[in-house]
Structures are given as C-alpha cells and as structure tokens.
Amino acid sequence: MGQFAMRLRYLADRARHLSPANLAEFTDQVHLVSTAPAPVIIADMLWCSLRYEMGFRDYAVWDIRLLNARERATWMTHPKSFRITKALNSPTAKQLVEDKPQFYRDFPDVIRREWLDLRTAEPGGIDAFLKRHEYVLAKPATGFGGAGIERITSADVTDSDSWRHAQIEKDQTLLEEILPQHPDLAAVYPDSVNTVRLVTFLDPGGTFHVIAAVLRIGNGGVIDNFAGGGMFTMLDEDGVALYPGVDKKSHVFVNHPVTGVPIRGIRVPMYAEAVQMVERLSRRLPQIPYMGWDIAITPDGPAVIEANHNSSVFQMKPTVSGVRTGLLSRYRDATGLDL
C-alpha cells in the first residue's frame, strides 16, 4: 500500500471511530487556551487532519490552534507515527514484542521481575507466587496503554483455582511482581512505577537514534500511563525533566499534586544505562527498527516494562514549554521518510 493510500485509510478509520463525546472533550481542551467559537475550532481540527495528517487529540493536546501554518507543519503526529510503523517495521513486530509472555521468555535478562501466566500455571504455582509477593499486578497478556491493569493484594486470594478462572474471564492472565523503583523516582510519586518512554530508531546503517525521551508519572493510580490518568514531561539528553507535567486532559502540573515535588528538573537516575540497554535490545530486534520502550529504573538498574512496536508520540504543549515547533524533523532525520 502506498503512503498516500495508507494516510487516507488511517484518517478514514479514525473518523469512523470518533465519537461526539470525544469531539466535545477535545474542543473543551482547546478552549483552555483559545476563545475561538466551537464551530471554528472543529473546522480547524478538520483542516489540520487533512493538511497536516493530525489527529484531533494531537490538535488539542499540543495547542495547535495557537500556531501559524509554518509552525503547525513542524509537529509529529500519531497518523505519521502509524505510517512509520507500517512502512519500516516487520509485519511480525506486534507478535514479537506485544505478546508479553513471549517477550518475557525471549528477553529474561532485561525484565528483572518474576511473572506468571495464569493460562498455563499450575494451582500450586499460583499459590507459591502469591505467597512470595504481598502485591502483584494483573494485566492482559497482549494489552497496551495501561488498559486492564489492576493491583492485587495477594492475601485477598483465598481460593486460587476459582480466582484463576475469574482472572481468565477478565483477560487478566498475566501476573507480575511489582518492581521496586529507585528512591529518587518513588519520591516523585510512590504509588506507581514511574517509567521512561524512549522512542528510538535503528537506521539501516546501524546508527541508533533516540528520537524522544519522556518521563511518565502516575497521579492517583497504580499506573503512570498518559491514557490512565498519569502525566508526562520531556527529558533532555541527560535524562533531566525540561518542563512541568501535562496529563491527557491538558492539565498542567508544576508540582506533583500528591507529593508536591517540582516536576521540572527531576533527574532520572541511571538514564545513560537505560539508553544503553535499549540500544542493545534494538540491535537484537533489527526487524523492528522503530520502537517505543517503557523502562523502569529499579535500585539495581533499568528494567523493560514493555516494548511498543507502534509508539505514541510525545511533544510538549507550547503554552507550557514556550517552544512553538514540534519534533517532526527528528523523526524525518532518523527514519529518512518523507513525513
């Protein structure tokens, strides 16, 4: 499929799945920074979806309403990211990295945690696993975006056989011990493992590119995902947070609302080690050159939470960063694609 046809197909699919509630949500977000009437905002969203291949959430989260045409053309978008995935990653990429049990079996050296697949575990094994861990995470074996993740108190499981069947019914078939995170990140927010997202590309010549680096922080829940209520900020090349945090609804957090810790200036410990680990992994998976890696920083070093063959796009709102241009050029320079 050609790039233009792929672009039209993606936009048509997104249009079919767009709900009036989401459209109203995005319009309300834009009203946080613009006094333009709703019909004007919606018309501009539609124009940008066609002219710049831009999703409606992209438009709302990145303050696109405030930007001129030259500035708008510099922003990376989720439809463009999807095109990179389809053009450059192997058709087997999803199976290789997003089947979590298989990924854990293939890369046990970077997982750094015990896990159990309820679909194949023996009852005695489940009991023993729960006894070893006061709390565990239950998640779908092939989920993404933090959907379906629940923290389980092991002592609450009194009948492991019936509980196992209930978990399978809910598609929460993967159990994991909860990784301890580095004290510096626990101080920011202790109730979730706050992770680094590294968006990377391994080019055909063997050069490894870190296109974007992001710190994701939980806020009131047990996961840090943007889609699950968490916030994010961008990191510099040394792993230092450049800006306040922003969540999915465009709320801005200068300090974390739970701990009071200032977001800007947070230094991710062992950041260089995390980048080096991801580069080594990328070279072990050359058939998936474009990847989004979620990395936890434990007291003993970085650990892979998951690998995403179709990474989300992270850029900071101009009203927060003061920067009115996006990261499209970094994606172009790394991939060589005409985006």
C-alpha positions as CSV (number, residue, x, y, z in Angstrom):
1,M,0.0,0.0,0.0
2,G,1.4,3.4,-1.0
3,Q,2.0,6.1,1.6
4,F,-0.9,8.3,0.4
5,A,-3.4,5.4,0.4
6,M,-2.2,4.4,3.9
7,R,-2.7,8.0,5.1
8,L,-6.3,8.2,3.7
9,R,-7.1,4.8,5.2
10,Y,-5.9,5.7,8.6
11,L,-7.8,9.0,8.6
12,A,-11.0,7.4,7.4
13,D,-10.7,4.7,10.2
14,R,-10.2,7.4,12.8
15,A,-13.1,9.4,11.5
16,R,-15.4,6.3,11.8
17,H,-14.4,5.8,15.4
18,L,-14.7,9.4,16.5
19,S,-17.5,9.9,19.0
20,P,-19.4,13.2,19.6
21,A,-18.2,12.9,23.3
22,N,-14.6,12.9,22.2
23,L,-15.1,15.8,19.9
24,A,-16.7,17.8,22.7
25,E,-13.8,16.8,25.0
26,F,-11.1,18.0,22.5
27,T,-13.0,21.2,21.9
28,D,-13.2,21.9,25.6
29,Q,-9.4,21.3,25.9
30,V,-8.7,23.8,23.1
31,H,-10.9,26.3,25.0
32,L,-8.3,26.3,27.8
33,V,-6.0,28.2,25.5
34,S,-8.3,29.8,22.9
35,T,-11.5,31.8,22.9
36,A,-12.4,30.8,19.4
37,P,-16.0,29.5,19.0
38,A,-16.6,25.8,18.9
39,P,-17.5,25.7,15.2
40,V,-14.3,27.5,14.3
41,I,-12.2,25.0,16.4
42,I,-13.9,22.0,14.9
43,A,-13.4,23.3,11.4
44,D,-9.8,24.0,12.1
45,M,-9.4,20.5,13.5
46,L,-10.8,19.0,10.3
47,W,-8.5,21.2,8.2
48,C,-5.4,20.1,10.2
49,S,-6.4,16.5,10.0
50,L,-6.2,16.8,6.2
51,R,-3.4,19.3,5.8
52,Y,-1.0,18.0,8.4
53,E,-2.2,14.4,8.9
54,M,-3.1,15.3,12.5
55,G,-5.4,13.5,15.0
56,F,-7.9,15.5,16.9
57,R,-6.3,14.7,20.2
58,D,-3.0,15.8,18.7
59,Y,-4.6,19.1,17.8
60,A,-6.0,19.6,21.3
61,V,-3.0,18.5,23.4
62,W,-0.4,20.4,21.5
63,D,-2.2,23.8,21.4
64,I,-2.2,23.7,17.6
65,R,-5.0,26.3,17.5
66,L,-2.4,28.9,18.6
67,L,0.1,28.1,15.9
68,N,0.6,29.5,12.4
69,A,0.9,27.3,9.3
70,R,4.7,27.2,9.3
71,E,4.7,26.2,13.0
72,R,2.0,23.6,12.5
73,A,4.0,21.9,9.8
74,T,6.8,21.0,12.3
75,W,4.7,18.8,14.5
76,M,4.9,15.0,14.5
77,T,1.5,13.3,14.7
78,H,0.1,9.9,15.6
79,P,-1.0,9.2,12.0
80,K,2.5,9.8,10.8
81,S,3.9,7.5,13.5
82,F,1.5,4.8,12.3
83,R,2.9,5.3,8.8
84,I,6.5,4.7,10.1
85,T,5.3,1.6,11.8
86,K,3.7,0.2,8.7
87,A,6.5,1.2,6.3
88,L,9.5,0.2,8.3
89,N,8.6,-2.4,11.0
90,S,8.2,-6.1,10.2
91,P,4.7,-7.4,9.8
92,T,5.6,-9.8,12.7
93,A,6.5,-6.9,15.0
94,K,3.3,-6.9,17.1
95,Q,3.7,-10.7,17.7
96,L,7.3,-10.4,18.6
97,V,7.0,-7.7,21.3
98,E,3.4,-7.2,22.3
99,D,2.7,-10.8,23.3
100,K,4.1,-10.1,26.7
101,P,4.7,-13.7,27.9
102,Q,6.6,-14.5,24.7
103,F,8.6,-11.2,25.0
104,Y,9.4,-12.0,28.7
105,R,10.6,-15.5,27.7
106,D,12.8,-14.1,24.8
107,F,14.4,-11.3,26.9
108,P,14.5,-12.6,30.5
109,D,17.8,-10.6,31.1
110,V,16.1,-7.2,30.9
111,I,12.7,-7.9,32.7
112,R,14.1,-8.0,36.2
113,R,10.9,-9.4,37.7
114,E,9.1,-12.6,38.4
115,W,5.9,-13.3,36.3
116,L,3.4,-16.0,35.8
117,D,0.9,-16.8,33.0
118,L,-2.3,-17.9,34.6
119,R,-3.4,-19.7,31.5
120,T,-0.6,-22.3,31.9
121,A,0.2,-22.2,35.6
122,E,-0.4,-25.0,38.0
123,P,-2.6,-24.2,41.0
124,G,0.3,-24.8,43.4
125,G,2.5,-22.5,41.4
126,I,-0.1,-19.7,41.7
127,D,-0.3,-20.1,45.5
128,A,3.5,-20.1,45.7
129,F,3.8,-17.0,43.6
130,L,1.2,-15.1,45.6
131,K,3.0,-16.1,48.9
132,R,6.2,-14.6,47.6
133,H,4.7,-11.2,46.8
134,E,2.4,-9.1,49.0
135,Y,1.1,-7.3,46.0
136,V,1.1,-8.2,42.3
137,L,-0.1,-6.7,39.0
138,A,-2.6,-8.5,36.9
139,K,-2.8,-7.4,33.3
140,P,-3.8,-8.7,29.8
141,A,-1.2,-10.7,28.1
142,T,-1.4,-8.5,24.9
143,G,-2.7,-5.2,26.2
144,F,-1.3,-1.7,25.7
145,G,-1.8,1.8,27.1
146,G,-2.3,0.6,30.6
147,A,-5.7,-0.8,29.9
148,G,-6.9,-3.7,32.1
149,I,-4.1,-3.4,34.7
150,E,-5.0,-4.0,38.3
151,R,-3.0,-4.2,41.5
152,I,-4.0,-7.3,43.5
153,T,-3.4,-7.8,47.3
154,S,-2.2,-11.4,47.4
155,A,-3.8,-12.1,50.8
156,D,-7.2,-11.4,49.3
157,V,-6.9,-14.5,47.1
158,T,-8.3,-17.3,49.3
159,D,-9.2,-19.8,46.5
160,S,-6.6,-19.7,43.8
161,D,-8.4,-22.0,41.5
162,S,-11.7,-20.1,41.3
163,W,-9.7,-16.8,41.3
164,R,-7.7,-18.0,38.3
165,H,-10.8,-18.8,36.3
166,A,-12.2,-15.3,37.1
167,Q,-9.0,-13.7,36.0
168,I,-9.0,-15.5,32.8
169,E,-12.6,-14.4,32.2
170,K,-11.5,-10.8,32.7
171,D,-8.5,-11.4,30.4
172,Q,-6.1,-10.5,33.2
173,T,-4.0,-13.6,32.7
174,L,-0.5,-12.2,33.3
175,L,0.7,-11.8,36.9
176,E,3.8,-9.8,37.7
177,E,5.7,-8.9,40.8
178,I,5.7,-5.1,41.3
179,L,9.1,-3.8,40.6
180,P,10.7,-1.6,43.3
181,Q,11.6,1.7,41.8
182,H,14.6,3.9,42.5
183,P,14.0,6.1,45.6
184,D,14.5,9.3,43.6
185,L,11.5,8.4,41.4
186,A,9.5,7.0,44.3
187,A,9.8,10.4,45.9
188,V,8.0,12.0,43.0
189,Y,5.0,9.6,43.2
190,P,5.3,6.3,45.1
191,D,2.1,4.5,44.1
192,S,3.0,3.7,40.6
193,V,6.3,2.7,38.9
194,N,7.2,5.9,37.1
195,T,8.7,5.0,33.8
196,V,10.8,6.4,31.0
197,R,9.5,6.1,27.4
198,L,12.3,6.1,24.8
199,V,11.2,6.5,21.2
200,T,14.0,5.1,19.1
201,F,15.0,4.2,15.6
202,L,17.8,1.9,14.4
203,D,18.6,3.0,10.9
204,P,19.8,0.7,8.1
205,G,23.4,1.8,8.6
206,G,23.3,0.7,12.2
207,T,23.1,4.1,13.8
208,F,20.9,4.2,16.9
209,H,18.7,7.3,17.3
210,V,16.8,8.4,20.5
211,I,14.1,10.5,18.9
212,A,12.3,11.4,22.1
213,A,12.7,10.8,25.8
214,V,9.8,11.1,28.2
215,L,9.3,10.7,31.9
216,R,5.8,9.3,32.7
217,I,4.5,9.8,36.3
218,G,1.4,8.4,38.0
219,N,-1.2,10.6,39.5
220,G,-3.7,9.0,41.9
221,G,-3.5,5.5,40.4
222,V,-1.2,2.5,40.2
223,I,-0.1,3.1,36.6
224,D,1.7,6.0,35.0
225,N,0.3,5.8,31.5
226,F,-1.0,9.0,29.9
227,A,-4.2,7.2,29.0
228,G,-4.6,6.0,32.6
229,G,-4.6,9.4,34.3
230,G,-0.8,9.9,34.5
231,M,1.2,12.9,33.3
232,F,4.4,13.3,31.3
233,T,7.2,15.6,30.7
234,M,10.0,15.6,28.2
235,L,13.6,14.8,29.1
236,D,16.9,16.3,27.8
237,E,19.8,14.2,26.6
238,D,21.0,13.7,30.2
239,G,17.6,12.5,31.5
240,V,16.5,15.7,33.2
241,A,12.9,16.9,33.0
242,L,12.6,20.0,30.9
243,Y,9.1,21.2,31.8
244,P,6.2,20.8,34.2
245,G,3.9,17.7,33.7
246,V,0.9,17.5,31.5
247,D,-1.9,15.0,31.5
248,K,-4.3,13.7,28.9
249,K,-6.8,16.5,29.6
250,S,-4.2,19.2,29.3
251,H,-4.0,19.9,33.0
252,V,-0.5,21.3,33.8
253,F,1.3,20.3,37.0
254,V,4.2,22.5,38.1
255,N,4.4,20.3,41.2
256,H,3.1,16.8,41.7
257,P,-0.4,17.2,43.3
258,V,0.2,14.3,45.7
259,T,3.8,14.7,46.8
260,G,4.4,18.4,46.0
261,V,7.7,17.6,44.2
262,P,8.5,20.0,41.4
263,I,8.4,18.2,38.0
264,R,10.8,20.4,36.1
265,G,14.4,19.5,37.0
266,I,13.7,15.9,38.0
267,R,16.8,13.8,37.1
268,V,16.1,10.3,36.1
269,P,18.7,8.1,37.8
270,M,20.8,5.7,35.6
271,Y,19.4,7.3,32.5
272,A,22.5,6.6,30.4
273,E,22.3,2.9,31.4
274,A,18.7,2.8,30.3
275,V,19.6,4.2,26.9
276,Q,22.5,1.8,26.5
277,M,20.2,-1.2,27.4
278,V,17.6,-0.1,24.9
279,E,20.2,0.3,22.2
280,R,21.4,-3.3,22.9
281,L,17.8,-4.6,22.7
282,S,17.2,-2.7,19.4
283,R,20.2,-4.4,17.9
284,R,18.7,-7.7,18.9
285,L,15.4,-6.8,17.1
286,P,16.6,-5.3,13.8
287,Q,13.3,-6.2,12.1
288,I,11.6,-3.7,14.3
289,P,13.7,-0.5,13.9
290,Y,11.0,1.9,15.2
291,M,10.1,1.3,18.8
292,G,8.7,2.9,22.0
293,W,10.3,1.4,25.1
294,D,8.9,1.7,28.6
295,I,11.7,1.5,31.1
296,A,11.5,1.3,34.9
297,I,14.5,2.4,37.0
298,T,15.0,0.0,39.9
299,P,17.6,0.5,42.6
300,D,19.7,-2.1,40.8
301,G,19.3,-0.7,37.3
302,P,16.9,-0.2,34.4
303,A,14.3,-2.9,33.5
304,V,12.0,-3.2,30.5
305,I,8.3,-2.9,31.3
306,E,7.2,-3.3,27.7
307,A,8.1,-2.7,24.1
308,N,5.7,-0.9,21.7
309,H,6.0,-1.5,18.0
310,N,3.7,1.4,17.3
311,S,4.8,4.1,19.7
312,S,2.7,7.0,20.9
313,V,4.0,10.5,20.1
314,F,5.1,12.8,22.9
315,Q,5.8,16.5,22.4
316,M,5.3,19.4,24.9
317,K,2.5,21.9,24.8
318,P,3.8,25.3,23.6
319,T,1.9,27.0,26.4
320,V,4.0,25.0,28.8
321,S,7.4,24.9,27.1
322,G,7.4,28.2,25.3
323,V,8.5,26.3,22.2
324,R,6.2,26.6,19.2
325,T,7.7,23.9,17.0
326,G,7.4,20.1,17.2
327,L,9.7,17.1,16.7
328,L,8.8,16.2,13.1
329,S,12.3,16.9,11.9
330,R,13.8,14.5,14.4
331,Y,11.6,11.7,13.0
332,R,12.5,12.6,9.4
333,D,16.2,12.8,10.1
334,A,16.2,9.4,11.9
335,T,14.0,7.4,9.5
336,G,14.7,9.1,6.2
337,L,11.0,9.1,5.4
338,D,9.1,12.0,3.7
339,L,6.7,12.6,6.5
